[in-house]
Amino acid sequence: MLKNASRFVFALLLGAGMIAATVVPAQAERPCERRVRQAEMNYRNAVRHHGERSRQAEHYRHELESARARCH
């Protein structure tokens, strides 16, 4: 009985460790990817609020291009 319980606990801990090992890298995001995502959001918001050819959209389009260039 004790042998089965220890096997169960070991399997449970092993499974939890494997899940934790796969979740952490998925959540970890490189800073450049975060900047690109933020620049995309700023650009979309500027287009939505001011129009695609507005000064604000042009500014954020340039920021997005710069962020993408730095990331690669």
N, C-alpha and C positions, 0 to 999 in steps of 0.2 A: 504494500500500500504506500509506504513512504517513498519507495523507488519510483512509483508512478507519479506521485505528487511532485517529486523533484524534477522529473522529466517534463511534466506539465509546466512548472514554473520556468524551467530552462527554455522551453519552446516559446512560452509567452514573452519572456524577456528578449529572446532572439528575434521574434517577430516584431516586437516594439522597436528594437534597435534598427531593424531593417527599414521599417516605416520612417523612423526619425531620420535615418541617413538619406532617404530619398526626398523627404519634405524640405529639409534645410537648404540644400542646393537650389531647389525650385524657388524658394523664397528669397534667396540671396540674389541681389541684382547689382550688376556692375554700375558704378556711378555714371558712366557715359550713357548706358541704356536708360537710366533714370532721366538724364538731361534730354535725351532724344524724345522720350515719352512726354516729358513736360513741354518741350518745344512744340511737339505735335498738337498737344492740347491747347496751348496758347494760340497757335496758328488757326486751328479749327474755330476757337472762340472768336478770334478777330474776324474771320471770314463770316461767321454767323451774325455778328453784331454790326460789322462795318462794311461788309461786301468783299468779294474776292479781289478786287483791284484797288482796294483802299490803301492808304498810307500805312495803317496799322497792320493790315494783312501782309503787305510787302515787307514790313519790318520783321514780323514773326516768321515769314517764309525764309528770309535771310538767316534768322537765328536757327531755324530748323535745319537748313542746309549746312550751316557751320557746325552744329551739334553732330549731325550725321558724319561730316567729314572728319571731325576729331575722334569719333568712335571707331572708325575703320582704319 
